[in-house]
C-alpha cells in the first residue's frame, strides 16, 4: 500500500462529507440511520469510480484500508494547495 498520508483520517472525513452530500443532492442515494460507516465509505468509492473521478482498484486489491486511502488521496487533489491538511 502507498505511504499513509499525514492527515489521512481528516482527509477521509472531509471526502466522505463532500461525496455523500453531493450524492444526496443528486438524488442517487438515501442513507438510513442504521447504515454503517464502512458501507458509506464503500458507496463513496463506487460513486467516484462510476463518475470516473478516480480509477478503480484492481479487484484482487479491494479492501477497506485501500479504499479509505484512495478517498483520502482524491481529497488531496480537491483541496487548495495551501490547505492546512496538506502541510
N, CA, C and O atoms as CSV, one atom per row, in Angstrom:
chain,resi,resn,atom,element,x,y,z
A,1,UNK,N,N,0.847,-1.186,0.000
A,1,UNK,CA,C,0.000,0.000,0.000
A,1,UNK,C,C,0.881,1.235,0.000
A,1,UNK,O,O,2.009,1.211,0.493
A,2,UNK,N,N,0.366,2.287,-0.546
A,2,UNK,CA,C,1.101,3.537,-0.602
A,2,UNK,C,C,1.300,4.100,0.806
A,2,UNK,O,O,0.633,3.698,1.760
A,3,UNK,N,N,2.216,5.019,0.900
A,3,UNK,CA,C,2.528,5.637,2.183
A,3,UNK,C,C,1.296,6.332,2.760
A,3,UNK,O,O,0.583,7.046,2.056
A,4,UNK,N,N,1.064,6.112,4.032
A,4,UNK,CA,C,-0.074,6.725,4.707
A,4,UNK,C,C,0.112,8.237,4.735
A,4,UNK,O,O,1.205,8.743,4.988
A,5,UNK,N,N,-0.972,8.937,4.470
A,5,UNK,CA,C,-0.943,10.397,4.497
A,5,UNK,C,C,-0.916,10.890,5.937
A,5,UNK,O,O,-1.435,10.233,6.840
A,6,UNK,N,N,-0.315,12.037,6.140
A,6,UNK,CA,C,-0.172,12.578,7.481
A,6,UNK,C,C,-1.532,12.807,8.153
A,6,UNK,O,O,-1.700,12.494,9.331
A,7,UNK,N,N,-2.485,13.341,7.421
A,7,UNK,CA,C,-3.815,13.644,7.965
A,7,UNK,C,C,-4.885,12.793,7.283
A,7,UNK,O,O,-5.951,13.296,6.927
A,8,UNK,N,N,-4.599,11.515,7.105
A,8,UNK,CA,C,-5.486,10.654,6.322
A,8,UNK,C,C,-6.902,10.570,6.897
A,8,UNK,O,O,-7.871,10.615,6.140
A,9,UNK,N,N,-7.036,10.451,8.207
A,9,UNK,CA,C,-8.370,10.350,8.813
A,9,UNK,C,C,-9.192,11.605,8.549
A,9,UNK,O,O,-10.370,11.523,8.201
A,10,UNK,N,N,-8.569,12.758,8.714
A,10,UNK,CA,C,-9.273,14.015,8.495
A,10,UNK,C,C,-9.644,14.187,7.018
A,10,UNK,O,O,-10.737,14.653,6.696
A,11,UNK,N,N,-8.727,13.808,6.129
A,11,UNK,CA,C,-8.997,13.899,4.695
A,11,UNK,C,C,-10.139,12.967,4.303
A,11,UNK,O,O,-10.992,13.331,3.493
A,12,UNK,N,N,-10.156,11.771,4.875
A,12,UNK,CA,C,-11.233,10.821,4.600
A,12,UNK,C,C,-12.566,11.379,5.079
A,12,UNK,O,O,-13.575,11.268,4.382
A,13,UNK,N,N,-12.573,11.973,6.254
A,13,UNK,CA,C,-13.807,12.542,6.798
A,13,UNK,C,C,-14.355,13.631,5.875
A,13,UNK,O,O,-15.551,13.651,5.582
A,14,UNK,N,N,-13.495,14.527,5.422
A,14,UNK,CA,C,-13.917,15.608,4.524
A,14,UNK,C,C,-14.391,15.035,3.191
A,14,UNK,O,O,-15.396,15.485,2.643
A,15,UNK,N,N,-13.669,14.045,2.670
A,15,UNK,CA,C,-14.047,13.424,1.403
A,15,UNK,C,C,-15.432,12.791,1.508
A,15,UNK,O,O,-16.265,12.971,0.620
A,16,UNK,N,N,-15.680,12.055,2.583
A,16,UNK,CA,C,-16.984,11.417,2.757
A,16,UNK,C,C,-18.103,12.444,2.824
A,16,UNK,O,O,-19.149,12.276,2.197
A,17,UNK,N,N,-17.881,13.507,3.587
A,17,UNK,CA,C,-18.898,14.549,3.694
A,17,UNK,C,C,-19.206,15.137,2.320
A,17,UNK,O,O,-20.370,15.306,1.956
A,18,UNK,N,N,-18.174,15.442,1.574
A,18,UNK,CA,C,-18.346,16.056,0.259
A,18,UNK,C,C,-19.035,15.103,-0.722
A,18,UNK,O,O,-19.979,15.498,-1.406
A,19,UNK,N,N,-18.577,13.875,-0.793
A,19,UNK,CA,C,-19.118,12.902,-1.748
A,19,UNK,C,C,-20.564,12.551,-1.408
A,19,UNK,O,O,-21.424,12.536,-2.289
A,20,UNK,N,N,-20.831,12.270,-0.142
A,20,UNK,CA,C,-22.173,11.843,0.236
A,20,UNK,C,C,-23.175,12.994,0.157
A,20,UNK,O,O,-24.334,12.781,-0.200
A,21,UNK,N,N,-22.745,14.199,0.482
A,21,UNK,CA,C,-23.614,15.366,0.340
A,21,UNK,C,C,-23.995,15.553,-1.128
A,21,UNK,O,O,-25.152,15.825,-1.447
A,22,UNK,N,N,-23.013,15.406,-2.014
A,22,UNK,CA,C,-23.270,15.521,-3.444
A,22,UNK,C,C,-24.214,14.419,-3.927
A,22,UNK,O,O,-25.105,14.676,-4.737
A,23,UNK,N,N,-24.024,13.213,-3.441
A,23,UNK,CA,C,-24.863,12.082,-3.855
A,23,UNK,C,C,-26.311,12.292,-3.430
A,23,UNK,O,O,-27.231,11.994,-4.192
A,24,UNK,N,N,-26.515,12.798,-2.228
A,24,UNK,CA,C,-27.875,13.054,-1.748
A,24,UNK,C,C,-28.513,14.173,-2.576
A,24,UNK,O,O,-29.678,14.070,-2.959
A,25,UNK,N,N,-27.759,15.238,-2.853
A,25,UNK,CA,C,-28.278,16.344,-3.676
A,25,UNK,C,C,-28.670,15.857,-5.064
A,25,UNK,O,O,-29.678,16.293,-5.619
A,26,UNK,N,N,-27.873,14.953,-5.621
A,26,UNK,CA,C,-28.155,14.409,-6.952
A,26,UNK,C,C,-29.307,13.413,-6.925
A,26,UNK,O,O,-29.825,13.036,-7.976
A,27,UNK,N,N,-29.706,12.990,-5.746
A,27,UNK,CA,C,-30.815,12.056,-5.610
A,27,UNK,C,C,-30.455,10.618,-5.945
A,27,UNK,O,O,-31.331,9.821,-6.281
A,28,UNK,N,N,-29.180,10.281,-5.857
A,28,UNK,CA,C,-28.767,8.919,-6.203
A,28,UNK,C,C,-28.720,7.984,-4.996
A,28,UNK,O,O,-28.523,6.779,-5.147
A,29,UNK,N,N,-28.898,8.536,-3.808
A,29,UNK,CA,C,-28.840,7.684,-2.616
A,29,UNK,C,C,-29.591,8.348,-1.466
A,29,UNK,O,O,-29.688,9.572,-1.377
A,30,UNK,N,N,-30.112,7.502,-0.601
A,30,UNK,CA,C,-30.671,7.928,0.681
A,30,UNK,C,C,-30.105,6.981,1.718
A,30,UNK,O,O,-30.229,5.763,1.590
A,31,UNK,N,N,-29.491,7.531,2.731
A,31,UNK,CA,C,-28.909,6.692,3.771
A,31,UNK,C,C,-29.868,6.581,4.943
A,31,UNK,O,O,-30.598,7.519,5.261
A,32,UNK,N,N,-29.854,5.430,5.572
A,32,UNK,CA,C,-30.645,5.176,6.772
A,32,UNK,C,C,-29.751,5.370,7.988
A,32,UNK,O,O,-28.526,5.306,7.889
A,33,UNK,N,N,-30.366,5.605,9.119
A,33,UNK,CA,C,-29.604,5.793,10.357
A,33,UNK,C,C,-28.808,4.542,10.710
A,33,UNK,O,O,-27.799,4.620,11.411
A,34,UNK,N,N,-29.259,3.394,10.227
A,34,UNK,CA,C,-28.589,2.133,10.558
A,34,UNK,C,C,-27.453,1.788,9.589
A,34,UNK,O,O,-26.750,0.799,9.800
A,35,UNK,N,N,-27.263,2.582,8.537
A,35,UNK,CA,C,-26.185,2.311,7.586
A,35,UNK,C,C,-24.833,2.527,8.258
A,35,UNK,O,O,-24.615,3.535,8.931
A,36,UNK,N,N,-23.940,1.577,8.067
A,36,UNK,CA,C,-22.641,1.647,8.736
A,36,UNK,C,C,-21.705,2.632,8.041
A,36,UNK,O,O,-21.894,2.985,6.877
A,37,UNK,N,N,-20.712,3.055,8.777
A,37,UNK,CA,C,-19.686,3.958,8.256
A,37,UNK,C,C,-18.939,3.284,7.101
A,37,UNK,O,O,-18.645,3.922,6.090
A,38,UNK,N,N,-18.640,2.005,7.255
A,38,UNK,CA,C,-17.937,1.258,6.207
A,38,UNK,C,C,-18.761,1.188,4.923
A,38,UNK,O,O,-18.213,1.288,3.825
A,39,UNK,N,N,-20.071,1.016,5.059
A,39,UNK,CA,C,-20.951,0.988,3.889
A,39,UNK,C,C,-20.891,2.330,3.151
A,39,UNK,O,O,-20.842,2.365,1.921
A,40,UNK,N,N,-20.895,3.409,3.890
A,40,UNK,CA,C,-20.828,4.746,3.286
A,40,UNK,C,C,-19.484,4.951,2.577
A,40,UNK,O,O,-19.432,5.569,1.514
A,41,UNK,N,N,-18.417,4.442,3.155
A,41,UNK,CA,C,-17.094,4.544,2.535
A,41,UNK,C,C,-17.083,3.774,1.218
A,41,UNK,O,O,-16.600,4.275,0.203
A,42,UNK,N,N,-17.613,2.565,1.239
A,42,UNK,CA,C,-17.657,1.761,0.018
A,42,UNK,C,C,-18.540,2.417,-1.039
A,42,UNK,O,O,-18.204,2.405,-2.223
A,43,UNK,N,N,-19.660,2.986,-0.622
A,43,UNK,CA,C,-20.541,3.660,-1.567
A,43,UNK,C,C,-19.834,4.865,-2.190
A,43,UNK,O,O,-19.898,5.065,-3.403
A,44,UNK,N,N,-19.165,5.662,-1.367
A,44,UNK,CA,C,-18.459,6.848,-1.867
A,44,UNK,C,C,-17.402,6.438,-2.892
A,44,UNK,O,O,-17.260,7.083,-3.931
A,45,UNK,N,N,-16.669,5.382,-2.605
A,45,UNK,CA,C,-15.655,4.884,-3.533
A,45,UNK,C,C,-16.302,4.473,-4.857
A,45,UNK,O,O,-15.839,4.868,-5.927
A,46,UNK,N,N,-17.361,3.689,-4.781
A,46,UNK,CA,C,-18.028,3.224,-6.007
A,46,UNK,C,C,-18.613,4.383,-6.813
A,46,UNK,O,O,-18.602,4.357,-8.043
A,47,UNK,N,N,-19.117,5.388,-6.124
A,47,UNK,CA,C,-19.660,6.550,-6.825
A,47,UNK,C,C,-18.562,7.300,-7.575
A,47,UNK,O,O,-18.759,7.696,-8.724
A,48,UNK,N,N,-17.414,7.499,-6.939
A,48,UNK,CA,C,-16.307,8.182,-7.614
A,48,UNK,C,C,-15.802,7.372,-8.803
A,48,UNK,O,O,-15.458,7.941,-9.839
A,49,UNK,N,N,-15.755,6.068,-8.664
A,49,UNK,CA,C,-15.344,5.213,-9.786
A,49,UNK,C,C,-16.374,5.329,-10.909
A,49,UNK,O,O,-16.009,5.472,-12.076
A,50,UNK,N,N,-17.655,5.268,-10.560
A,50,UNK,CA,C,-18.719,5.387,-11.560
A,50,UNK,C,C,-18.652,6.722,-12.289
A,50,UNK,O,O,-18.855,6.781,-13.502
A,51,UNK,N,N,-18.369,7.791,-11.553
A,51,UNK,CA,C,-18.271,9.136,-12.142
A,51,UNK,C,C,-16.942,9.360,-12.855
A,51,UNK,O,O,-16.701,10.427,-13.421
A,52,UNK,N,N,-16.081,8.342,-12.820
A,52,UNK,CA,C,-14.744,8.393,-13.424
A,52,UNK,C,C,-13.871,9.507,-12.815
A,52,UNK,O,O,-13.020,10.088,-13.488
A,53,UNK,N,N,-14.107,9.784,-11.530
A,53,UNK,CA,C,-13.303,10.765,-10.804
A,53,UNK,C,C,-12.019,10.130,-10.276
A,53,UNK,O,O,-11.024,10.820,-10.055
A,54,UNK,N,N,-12.046,8.809,-10.075
A,54,UNK,CA,C,-10.858,8.061,-9.669
A,54,UNK,C,C,-10.832,6.761,-10.464
A,54,UNK,O,O,-11.858,6.296,-10.962
A,55,UNK,N,N,-9.653,6.192,-10.570
A,55,UNK,CA,C,-9.553,4.897,-11.239
A,55,UNK,C,C,-9.808,3.802,-10.197
A,55,UNK,O,O,-9.417,3.940,-9.038
A,56,UNK,N,N,-10.455,2.731,-10.608
A,56,UNK,CA,C,-10.771,1.670,-9.650
A,56,UNK,C,C,-9.532,0.878,-9.246
A,56,UNK,O,O,-8.569,0.757,-10.004
A,57,UNK,N,N,-9.588,0.354,-8.052
A,57,UNK,CA,C,-8.551,-0.567,-7.602
A,57,UNK,C,C,-8.738,-1.889,-8.345
A,57,UNK,O,O,-9.865,-2.241,-8.692
A,58,UNK,N,N,-7.662,-2.621,-8.593
A,58,UNK,CA,C,-7.823,-3.961,-9.175
A,58,UNK,C,C,-8.677,-4.818,-8.235
A,58,UNK,O,O,-8.575,-4.694,-7.014
A,59,UNK,N,N,-9.508,-5.674,-8.799
A,59,UNK,CA,C,-10.445,-6.473,-7.993
A,59,UNK,C,C,-9.772,-7.254,-6.870
A,59,UNK,O,O,-10.346,-7.406,-5.791
A,60,UNK,N,N,-8.569,-7.747,-7.113
A,60,UNK,CA,C,-7.888,-8.536,-6.081
A,60,UNK,C,C,-7.241,-7.672,-5.000
A,60,UNK,O,O,-6.680,-8.202,-4.041
A,61,UNK,N,N,-7.314,-6.350,-5.144
A,61,UNK,CA,C,-6.705,-5.449,-4.163
A,61,UNK,C,C,-7.727,-4.603,-3.412
A,61,UNK,O,O,-7.351,-3.742,-2.617
A,62,UNK,N,N,-9.006,-4.835,-3.653
A,62,UNK,CA,C,-10.032,-4.031,-2.983
A,62,UNK,C,C,-10.126,-4.441,-1.521
A,62,UNK,O,O,-10.420,-5.592,-1.198
A,63,UNK,N,N,-9.873,-3.483,-0.653
A,63,UNK,CA,C,-10.020,-3.684,0.786
A,63,UNK,C,C,-10.386,-2.338,1.393
A,63,UNK,O,O,-10.128,-1.294,0.794
A,64,UNK,N,N,-10.973,-2.357,2.555
A,64,UNK,CA,C,-11.407,-1.120,3.194
A,64,UNK,C,C,-10.249,-0.152,3.443
A,64,UNK,O,O,-10.399,1.039,3.170
A,65,UNK,N,N,-9.101,-0.612,3.949
A,65,UNK,CA,C,-7.990,0.329,4.136
A,65,UNK,C,C,-7.530,0.982,2.823
A,65,UNK,O,O,-7.195,2.166,2.802
A,66,UNK,N,N,-7.514,0.218,1.744
A,66,UNK,CA,C,-7.090,0.776,0.460
A,66,UNK,C,C,-8.127,1.738,-0.101
A,66,UNK,O,O,-7.778,2.745,-0.718
A,67,UNK,N,N,-9.400,1.428,0.115
A,67,UNK,CA,C,-10.458,2.343,-0.323
A,67,UNK,C,C,-10.365,3.649,0.451
A,67,UNK,O,O,-10.476,4.727,-0.133
A,68,UNK,N,N,-10.162,3.560,1.760
A,68,UNK,CA,C,-10.025,4.764,2.584
A,68,UNK,C,C,-8.857,5.609,2.090
A,68,UNK,O,O,-8.973,6.829,1.974
A,69,UNK,N,N,-7.743,4.965,1.803
A,69,UNK,CA,C,-6.567,5.688,1.324
A,69,UNK,C,C,-6.857,6.350,-0.019
A,69,UNK,O,O,-6.467,7.496,-0.244
A,70,UNK,N,N,-7.534,5.640,-0.904
A,70,UNK,CA,C,-7.848,6.185,-2.232
A,70,UNK,C,C,-8.744,7.421,-2.099
A,70,UNK,O,O,-8.544,8.408,-2.807
A,71,UNK,N,N,-9.729,7.372,-1.199
A,71,UNK,CA,C,-10.607,8.526,-0.989
A,71,UNK,C,C,-9.839,9.705,-0.399
A,71,UNK,O,O,-10.058,10.852,-0.788
A,72,UNK,N,N,-8.945,9.420,0.534
A,72,UNK,CA,C,-8.132,10.494,1.125
A,72,UNK,C,C,-7.216,11.109,0.070
A,72,UNK,O,O,-7.036,12.326,0.035
A,73,UNK,N,N,-6.642,10.278,-0.782
A,73,UNK,CA,C,-5.791,10.794,-1.863
A,73,UNK,C,C,-6.599,11.660,-2.823
A,73,UNK,O,O,-6.121,12.706,-3.262
A,74,UNK,N,N,-7.806,11.240,-3.150
A,74,UNK,CA,C,-8.677,12.017,-4.024
A,74,UNK,C,C,-8.931,13.383,-3.405
A,74,UNK,O,O,-8.933,14.399,-4.100
A,75,UNK,N,N,-9.146,13.400,-2.093
A,75,UNK,CA,C,-9.434,14.659,-1.412
A,75,UNK,C,C,-8.242,15.601,-1.462
A,75,UNK,O,O,-8.427,16.817,-1.508
A,76,UNK,N,N,-7.022,15.070,-1.456
A,76,UNK,CA,C,-5.843,15.951,-1.517
A,76,UNK,C,C,-5.818,16.742,-2.817
A,76,UNK,O,O,-5.247,17.832,-2.875
A,77,UNK,N,N,-6.436,16.197,-3.857
A,77,UNK,CA,C,-6.474,16.893,-5.145
A,77,UNK,C,C,-7.637,17.875,-5.236
A,77,UNK,O,O,-7.679,18.701,-6.148
A,78,UNK,N,N,-8.577,17.796,-4.302
A,78,UNK,CA,C,-9.740,18.683,-4.310
A,78,UNK,C,C,-9.518,19.935,-3.471
A,78,UNK,O,O,-10.162,20.962,-3.687
A,79,UNK,N,N,-8.607,19.841,-2.518
A,79,UNK,CA,C,-8.347,20.979,-1.621
A,79,UNK,C,C,-7.368,21.962,-2.251
A,79,UNK,O,O,-6.548,21.582,-3.087
A,80,UNK,N,N,-7.456,23.219,-1.849
A,80,UNK,CA,C,-6.464,24.192,-2.332
A,80,UNK,C,C,-5.074,23.808,-1.833
A,80,UNK,O,O,-4.939,23.212,-0.765
A,81,UNK,N,N,-4.056,24.144,-2.593
A,81,UNK,CA,C,-2.674,23.745,-2.282
A,81,UNK,C,C,-2.215,24.226,-0.907
A,81,UNK,O,O,-1.362,23.591,-0.286
A,82,UNK,N,N,-2.762,25.324,-0.431
A,82,UNK,CA,C,-2.321,25.868,0.865
A,82,UNK,C,C,-3.201,25.414,2.033
A,82,UNK,O,O,-3.093,25.971,3.125
A,83,UNK,N,N,-4.051,24.436,1.833
A,83,UNK,CA,C,-4.919,23.949,2.899
A,83,UNK,C,C,-4.082,23.335,4.017
A,83,UNK,O,O,-3.069,22.685,3.762
A,84,UNK,N,N,-4.516,23.549,5.256
A,84,UNK,CA,C,-3.736,23.098,6.422
A,84,UNK,C,C,-3.523,21.586,6.474
A,84,UNK,O,O,-2.512,21.136,7.012
A,85,UNK,N,N,-4.445,20.790,5.932
A,85,UNK,CA,C,-4.275,19.334,5.960
A,85,UNK,C,C,-3.265,18.832,4.951
A,85,UNK,O,O,-2.872,17.667,5.002
A,86,UNK,N,N,-2.841,19.673,4.044
A,86,UNK,CA,C,-1.854,19.271,3.045
A,86,UNK,C,C,-0.440,19.646,3.436
A,86,UNK,O,O,0.501,19.386,2.685
A,87,UNK,N,N,-0.278,20.246,4.585
A,87,UNK,CA,C,1.053,20.679,5.034
A,87,UNK,C,C,1.727,19.595,5.844
A,87,UNK,O,O,2.853,19.779,6.306
